[in-house]
Amino acid sequence: MAQALHPYASRMTLTPTGIYVPIVTPFDEAGQINVEELRSLVGFMLESGVSGIVAAGTTGEGYSFSFDERRLVLKTIVNCVDGAVPVLAGVGGMSTHEAVDQAILAKRSGITGLMLAAPSYCLPTEPELAAHVTHVVNAVELPTVLYDYPARTGVTFSPAVVEAVAGNELVVGIKEASGDLSRIDWLTGDFGQELSIVCGADLDSPAFLAAGVHCWIGGIANLLPAAHVAMLNPDLRPEVFAAIEPILGFIESGKYNAKIKAGMNSLGAQVGAPRAPIESFESDVTGIQELESLLTSAGKWAPRFA
């Protein structure tokens, strides 16, 4: 017998809108998860007005977690949020089996839904990728946002794949992080009535928002949550983007996760360094000086962490 659907599990009850922050995972000096700092960060994000949290995403370094660490992060975030906003769990791995295991853990942890990337390294064909999505979402019956990030996974959610899975009521959106802006038009035109199109490209956020996209899942929201929320206001958007565009460009130019963590530490957070093999950006003296200068120039749109 199929399990009852999670209360958010339909397009009528989970339509991703606003700013979702794929929250970083703080590590202590020994490289272990800093649970207290994670709780503090969740509270800060909620106070900043974000509309949702993504746990164990790319910016959260979910790819580096053991299974027990993934459970700890998911449960900590769910408990801190306490139903105030939806919480999605990043799901990926290298196989359908691994993705299903991650999805089952997410459901058991009380997660609202999934953000499902293509399995990395194995390069599935279009029919194989569509079958993978269907198997994972049907295994747990949680609303799912697809995560199109071919630079990391090696394959894209092509028109054929999206067409094959868009009819599944549990597939509620797609985070577009391919860097191909032409996809905005065909996604909104062909699938806008079925799926929420989600901005996943920080520098290109104005183009997404101008096209009528209502949700942005952006890693740099960890560093600039209030600015990201303000970007949703068309009246404030030009001012805010002018202030943060240099920061977005600097971070997107490379060492993305390391720069975000370094910037957060500079503004008073205690998120530590990324896990190996990624190196701390704070060892780059010239680079950290440039990042701190950009944050200072952003003024009120780059406030310190409480």
DACORRA-V165660 format. One record per residue. N is the residue number from 1. RES is the residue in one letter. SS is DSSP state (H for helix, E for strand, - for the rest). PSI is psi in whole degrees, 0 to 359 (* if undefined). D_FIRST is the distance of its C-alpha to the first C-alpha in Angstrom with 2 decimals. Layout:
{{N RES SS PSI D_FIRST} {N RES SS PSI D_FIRST}}
//
This chain:
{{1 M - 134 0.00} {2 A - 144 3.81} {3 Q - 153 6.43} {4 A - 145 9.16} {5 L - 146 12.00} {6 H - 148 15.12} {7 P - 341 17.83} {8 Y - 359 19.81} {9 A - 61 17.22} {10 S - 160 19.09} {11 R - 339 22.55} {12 M - 337 23.84} {13 T - 346 23.17} {14 L - 95 23.90} {15 T - 102 26.97} {16 P - 122 28.83} {17 T - 158 32.41} {18 G E 200 35.33} {19 I E 121 35.97} {20 Y E 129 33.23} {21 V E 119 34.84} {22 P E 89 33.42} {23 I - 139 34.89} {24 V - 158 37.04} {25 T - 115 36.42} {26 P - 137 39.57} {27 F E 145 40.85} {28 D - 185 43.63} {29 E - 337 46.68} {30 A - 1 44.91} {31 G - 11 42.15} {32 Q - 157 39.51} {33 I E 128 37.29} {34 N - 92 39.33} {35 V H 318 36.78} {36 E H 320 39.37} {37 E H 325 40.54} {38 L H 316 36.99} {39 R H 317 36.55} {40 S H 318 39.94} {41 L H 317 39.09} {42 V H 314 35.92} {43 G H 319 38.06} {44 F H 319 40.75} {45 M H 319 38.44} {46 L H 319 37.09} {47 E H 333 40.68} {48 S - 352 41.63} {49 G - 17 39.29} {50 V - 154 36.57} {51 S - 350 33.50} {52 G E 163 30.96} {53 I E 140 30.75} {54 V E 122 29.45} {55 A E 143 28.95} {56 A - 35 29.58} {57 G - 191 30.87} {58 T - 311 33.85} {59 T - 336 36.38} {60 G - 1 34.52} {61 E - 34 35.00} {62 G H 335 31.34} {63 Y H 342 32.18} {64 S H 357 34.30} {65 F - 144 31.80} {66 S - 170 30.64} {67 F H 320 27.02} {68 D H 321 28.34} {69 E H 321 30.50} {70 R H 315 27.70} {71 R H 315 25.78} {72 L H 314 29.07} {73 V H 314 29.81} {74 L H 312 26.45} {75 K H 323 26.38} {76 T H 314 30.08} {77 I H 316 29.79} {78 V H 316 26.80} {79 N H 321 28.70} {80 C H 318 31.91} {81 V H 321 30.57} {82 D - 41 28.84} {83 G - 1 27.23} {84 A - 323 30.57} {85 V - 161 29.51} {86 P E 149 26.49} {87 V E 120 26.14} {88 L E 149 25.01} {89 A E 128 24.60} {90 G E 130 26.43} {91 V E 132 24.41} {92 G - 258 26.30} {93 G - 191 27.27} {94 M - 3 28.44} {95 S - 163 25.34} {96 T H 320 21.79} {97 H H 314 20.76} {98 E H 319 22.89} {99 A H 320 21.68} {100 V H 317 18.00} {101 D H 317 19.22} {102 Q H 321 21.23} {103 A H 320 18.48} {104 I H 317 16.17} {105 L H 318 19.32} {106 A H 315 20.01} {107 K H 318 16.79} {108 R H 339 17.38} {109 S - 358 20.95} {110 G - 18 20.23} {111 I - 146 21.29} {112 T - 316 21.17} {113 G E 187 20.67} {114 L E 153 21.87} {115 M E 105 25.14} {116 L E 115 24.41} {117 A E 161 27.44} {118 A - 149 27.84} {119 P - 138 27.94} {120 S - 158 31.57} {121 Y - 323 34.06} {122 C - 345 32.16} {123 L - 65 33.01} {124 P - 152 30.12} {125 T - 172 31.06} {126 E H 310 29.89} {127 P H 324 27.14} {128 E H 320 26.09} {129 L H 319 26.04} {130 A H 318 24.00} {131 A H 323 21.41} {132 H H 310 21.51} {133 V H 311 20.87} {134 T H 317 17.96} {135 H H 317 16.29} {136 V H 311 17.00} {137 V H 324 16.01} {138 N H 336 12.69} {139 A H 330 11.94} {140 V H 347 12.44} {141 E - 51 12.44} {142 L - 143 15.93} {143 P E 140 18.92} {144 T E 132 21.18} {145 V E 122 24.91} {146 L E 152 26.13} {147 Y E 101 29.19} {148 D E 102 31.87} {149 Y - 70 34.40} {150 P H 337 35.82} {151 A H 334 38.73} {152 R H 328 36.42} {153 T H 338 33.72} {154 G - 349 35.98} {155 V - 157 33.94} {156 T - 159 33.44} {157 F - 88 30.81} {158 S - 168 32.93} {159 P H 321 32.86} {160 A H 320 30.98} {161 V H 314 28.22} {162 V H 318 27.98} {163 E H 322 28.01} {164 A H 332 25.12} {165 V H 348 22.78} {166 A - 337 24.23} {167 G - 349 22.15} {168 N - 119 18.93} {169 E - 336 18.66} {170 L - 343 17.74} {171 V E 104 21.09} {172 V E 348 23.46} {173 G E 176 26.70} {174 I E 125 28.89} {175 K E 119 31.43} {176 E E 105 34.47} {177 A - 26 36.52} {178 S - 338 38.06} {179 G - 358 41.49} {180 D - 100 41.70} {181 L - 342 42.49} {182 S H 340 42.37} {183 R H 336 38.57} {184 I H 314 38.69} {185 D H 314 40.02} {186 W H 329 37.62} {187 L H 313 34.55} {188 T H 324 35.65} {189 G H 317 36.94} {190 D H 332 34.12} {191 F H 5 31.06} {192 G - 335 32.37} {193 Q - 342 30.56} {194 E - 326 27.14} {195 L - 146 27.63} {196 S E 123 29.61} {197 I E 129 32.33} {198 V E 131 33.13} {199 C E 129 36.50} {200 G - 20 36.40} {201 A - 105 40.13} {202 D - 308 42.35} {203 L - 333 45.70} {204 D - 8 44.34} {205 S H 321 42.72} {206 P H 323 45.41} {207 A H 319 44.64} {208 F H 312 40.92} {209 L H 322 41.72} {210 A H 334 44.42} {211 A - 3 41.97} {212 G - 9 39.82} {213 V - 136 37.25} {214 H - 4 36.10} {215 C E 141 34.46} {216 W E 117 36.04} {217 I E 102 34.40} {218 G - 128 37.57} {219 G H 328 38.36} {220 I H 351 41.86} {221 A H 338 40.46} {222 N H 322 40.37} {223 L - 325 44.15} {224 L - 58 44.82} {225 P H 316 42.03} {226 A H 324 44.30} {227 A H 319 45.87} {228 H H 316 42.57} {229 V H 318 41.60} {230 A H 333 45.09} {231 M H 339 44.69} {232 L - 343 42.32} {233 N - 113 45.35} {234 P H 330 47.43} {235 D H 328 50.58} {236 L H 342 50.21} {237 R H 312 48.80} {238 P H 317 52.18} {239 E H 314 53.53} {240 V H 314 50.49} {241 F H 322 50.02} {242 A H 324 53.73} {243 A H 323 53.47} {244 I H 348 50.43} {245 E H 316 50.74} {246 P H 326 52.99} {247 I H 314 50.48} {248 L H 314 47.59} {249 G H 319 49.76} {250 F H 316 50.96} {251 I H 321 47.50} {252 E H 348 46.06} {253 S - 351 49.03} {254 G - 156 47.55} {255 K - 44 46.32} {256 Y H 299 43.85} {257 N H 319 41.95} {258 A H 321 45.15} {259 K H 320 47.09} {260 I H 313 44.50} {261 K H 319 44.52} {262 A H 318 48.32} {263 G H 319 48.67} {264 M H 317 46.46} {265 N H 322 48.50} {266 S H 330 51.66} {267 L - 14 50.52} {268 G - 356 49.89} {269 A - 171 46.33} {270 Q - 66 45.82} {271 V - 355 43.14} {272 G - 199 45.02} {273 A - 161 45.08} {274 P - 163 42.41} {275 R - 149 41.24} {276 A - 143 43.06} {277 P - 0 43.81} {278 I - 131 44.24} {279 E - 155 47.52} {280 S - 135 48.46} {281 F H 343 50.25} {282 E H 348 52.46} {283 S H 348 54.57} {284 D - 93 55.68} {285 V H 313 58.51} {286 T H 317 59.48} {287 G H 317 55.92} {288 I H 327 55.02} {289 Q H 319 58.25} {290 E H 317 57.36} {291 L H 316 53.88} {292 E H 326 55.37} {293 S H 319 58.02} {294 L H 320 55.46} {295 L H 320 53.54} {296 T H 318 56.83} {297 S H 333 57.71} {298 A - 348 54.46} {299 G H 232 55.76} {300 K H 343 53.58} {301 W H 0 50.64} {302 A H 64 50.39} {303 P - 162 50.66} {304 R - 156 50.42} {305 F - 141 47.34} {306 A - * 47.68}}
//
